[in-house]
């Protein structure tokens, strides 16, 4: 799912509601297996039992895996909401949606797993009383009274974290918060309106500006690198992008990436200010082609484009429908190489950088 049309990439899990019982109970959420998983027929099972001891041992090892990688949106040392991939206990698929929210609670089970500089977002002691996925894709999350005990400055971060953590599941389009069985029209501390549901379209780490014409612009979530000690990750930042005269929003997005989100976001600006597109971006069959001048390169002689530059471009643009991959070119260069000297031989997808982030 690519939620919000122009926002974060979704992930390849489907969630189905298995129970109508909600208040006071945790919901049963069923996650479909990955697309590349294969069903095993009775005949195949019988055949496998006749296989080698080595094959049986491998299968047993997979089945007995104790942890699984999950994506959680936490608050970093700069006060930004960013995803981290953590190894959580392996559970039945119907329980994983409840599990990821439990791991957003301060002083909860996530406490010993937090990367340096990161903290959980939901107030300590909060209980998840129930979760219920509606037919329209709204996930109702019922929380205990302790949820109200957060700092006003954290309010937007909390709803952004919960929303982005849950909408990684393909069937979840938005999130509605309840407290003790009663729906919230606004957040309980600072009064942020949340209405019937909060989605990725509302943005994350929003950059406010007084100079943008909102009638002729649109919200786009862009990704910028951050390094904290040995932990390197990308922070999503929602910016308003004004369309160019030719109405090519992709060119506007690239220009905004080159300019950066501003100093107050505490992210790394990886672009040479002289870099620019030399032709209009073109989109064909899900592949966006970008042709830059040589200022985009880290090394002109070796045709090297910095890994962070490539990843920033690809992460941002592939979060936009219908872009699936990006083909980056540079004028007067037949090929491009990464920092290890490896040649980019085909358009780049987000999986090239973060294959483990999809659940």
N, C-alpha and C positions, 0 to 999 in steps of 0.2 A: 504494500500500500504506500502510496506517496500522499501523505495526508496534506490537506490544505492546498492541493494543487501546486503551490509554490514553496512548500515548506519541507520538513525533514523527510528522509526516506523511510519508508515503512519496512517492515520485516515480513518474513515468509511464513508466519504462523496464523492459523485460523482459530477463532474462539467461538464455541457454541455453548449456549446456556443449557444445562442439563437439569435444572431444578427450578420450580416456581416459588419455592419457599425462600423468603428473603430476610425479613426483619428478625434480628437476633441470631441469624445463622450466616455462615460464610457460604457463598455460592459455589456451585460446581461448574467449573469452566473447562471445556474440552478443547485442547489444542491439537489440530491436525498435525501429522508428521510432516517433515520437510518434503519438498517436491521430489527430491531425488531418492526418497525412501521407497522401498519395494515391499509390497504385501507378500506374505509367505503362505502358500497353499499347504494343504495337508500332505500332498504328494511331495512338495519340496521339503517339508519338515521330515518326512520319512527318509527322503534321500539324504538329508543332512546328517541324520543319525548314523548313516552308514559311512560318513566321511571320515577323514583322518582325525586322530586325537588332537592334532594341532589346530584344526579348524574348530573343533568343539571347544577347545580351551579359549580360542579367540572370541567365539560367540559368548561364552560365559563371562569373559572379562568385560565385554561391552555391556551385557545385561546387568552386571553387578556394579556398574559405575556409580559412585557415591555422590558425585557433583556434576553440575551442568552449568555452562556459561550463560549468564543472564545480564541484560542491559538495565542499569539503574541510573536515573538522573539525580545527581547529588549537587551540593553547593561546594564550590572550590574555595581556595584560600582568598581569591579576589572577589568573592561574593557572586560569582557567575554560576548559572546552572549548566552542567555538562554531564554527558553520559560516561559511565565507566562500566567495563565488563568485569563482573565478579563471578566467582565460582560459588554457586549456591547448592544446598543439598538437593539431590535429585528426588522429585516427587512425582506422583501420578499427574498426568497432564491436566486433569480437571482442576488441580489446585494451584497451578503456577501463577495465575493472575493475582490471587490472594497473597501468595508468597512474596511477589515482588513489592507489593505495597507494605507488607509487614517489614520488609527489609529497608524501607524508607523511614522507619521510626527510630528516633534518637534513643541511644542506650538499649536498643533492641538487638536482635541477632546479627545485625550488620556491624556492630561496634568493633569487632575484632578483624573485620575485613576491609575497613575503610582505607583507601590509599592516602598517602601523606597529603595533608592540606584539605582533605575533603571531610564534609560532615553530612549527616542525614538531615532530612527536612521536616518530618512530621514530629510534633512535640512528644517527648518521652511519656510513656504510660498510655498513649493512645491505643485503643483496641479497634480492630476491624470487625465491626458487628455484622456486616453482611455486604455482599456484592451481587449485583443483578444486572445482566446485560439485556437491554431492551431491543425490540425488533428493529428500531431505527439506528442501532449501533451505539446508543448512549449507555455507558457503564455507570450505574449508580453505585457509589461507595458510601456505605453507612459507617460513621466513625463515632467513637465515644466522646463524652464531654471534654476529656483532656485535650482534644484537638484544638480547642479555643486558646490554649496557653502558649501562643507563639508571639514573637516580636513583630510589630507592625511592618518593619522593613523587610521581613521575610515573606509577607503575604503573597505577593506575585510569584516569588520563587517556589513557594509550596504548591500552588495550583499548577504552575508550569511543570514542575517536577512530576507530580502525580499524573498529569495529562500526558506528557511525553513518555513516561514509563509505561502507561497502559495502552496508548495508541500504537505502540510497537506491535501489538497483536492486530492482525488484519481485520478482524470483525469489529474492533472498537473504533468508533469515529469521534466520540466526545466523552467527557466525564461530567457527571453531576454529583455533587457532594451532599450528603445528609449527615445530620447529627442526631443520634438516638431516634432514628426512624422519621425525622422531619427534614424535608428538603430545604436547602439554603438557596435563597435568591442572590445573596451576596456573602462575601467572606466575613467571618464573625468579628475580626479585630479592626480592620481598616476599611471595611465596607466595599471592597472591590466587587463590582457586579459580576455574577457568574450565570445568572438566569437558568435556563433549562439545560445548559451544557456548555462546557469549556472545551475547545478543540485546539489543534495545532495552528489553525488559522488565526488564533488570537496572538500567536507569536511567542518568542522566548528571548530573554535578555534584550528586550526591545530598546533600540536606540532612538531616543526622542530628538526631534529637531524642530525649530521654529521657522526654518527656511523652505521646507518642502511644501509643494502644492499637492495636498492630499487628493484633490479631485483628479489630478493627472499623474498619479503615482500608485504603486502597489507595494504591498509588504512582501519581502523576500527574505528567507532565512539563509544567511551565509555562514561559512565555517572558517574559523581562524585558529591557528595553532597556538598552544600554550605549553610551556615547559615548567614543571615544578620538581626540582631536584632531578630524579631519573624518570619521572613520570611525564610522558609527552602525550598530549591529547588535543582534541579539537573542540572549541566552544562554538555553539550555534548562536548567532546574533541576528535578530530580525531588524532589517533596515527598510526604509521606504525608498523605492527607486523610481525616479522620474523617467518616463519613456522618452527616447530620442525622437527627433523630428520624423524619422522614417518609421517610428513605432516599433523598432526592433528592441524589445526589452532585453534580449540576451546581451546586446552591446552595452546597455545601461548597467547590467549586472557586473559585467567585466570591468567597466569603468569604476563602479563603486568598490569592487574588490581591490583594484589598484590604488584607489584613494584611501581605503581602510575605513574602519568604523569610528575612528576618533580615539584619542589617548585615554579617555575615561573608562574604556572597556578592558584595559589591561591585557590585550591580546597582542600577538606578534605580527608586525606588518612585514610581509615577506616579498613584496613586489618592488621592483625598480620603478620609481616614479615616471621614468621616461618610456616605460613599456606601453604599447598601445596596439589595438587591432588595426590591420592594414586593409582588411576587407570586411564586409558585413557578414556576421555569422549566418551559417546556413544549416537547416535541420532536415535530414533525410532518413526515413525509416528508424527514428529514435536516436540517430547519431548526430550530434552537433559538431560542426567543423569550425574551428577558430584558427585564424591566421594572424600571428603577431609579428611585430618587428623584432630585430635581434636583441633589443633591450630586455626582453623577457628571459634571456638566457643567463645562466650563471657563468658559463664559459663559452664564448663565441667560437673559439678555435676547435673545441671538442664537441660543440653542439649539445652542451649539457644544460638541461633545465632543472632547477633545484627541486628536490622531492617535495618540499613543503609548498612550493608554488603549484606544482602539478596537482598535489592532493587537495589544496584549497580550491582550485578551479573545479576539479572533478566532483568533490564532495558537494559543493554548492550547486552546481548545475544539474547533477543527476538527481537531486532532490526535487526537481521541477518536472512535472509531467509536460510532454511525453518523452523527455530526454532520458535515455538509458545508458549512453556512453558519450565520451567527448574525444574528438580527434584533434589534437593540438598540433599545429604546424607553425613553422617560422619561415619567413621569406628568405630566399637564397640558401635554404638548408634542405637537403634531401631527406634527412632523418634526424630524430632527436634521441638523446640518451639520458638515462637517469644518472644519479651521482655515483653509482657503481659501474658505470660504463655500459649498462645494458640498454639495448635499443628498443624503443617503443615501436612495435611492429603492427599494432592494431589499435583501434579506439579503446580508451581506458574507461572501465567502470569503477564504481565505488568498492566493489568486491576485491579489486586489485590491491587495495590498501587495508581493508578491514573485513576479511572473510568471516571472522569469528563473531561479528556484531549481529548477525542475523540469527534469530532464535529458531 
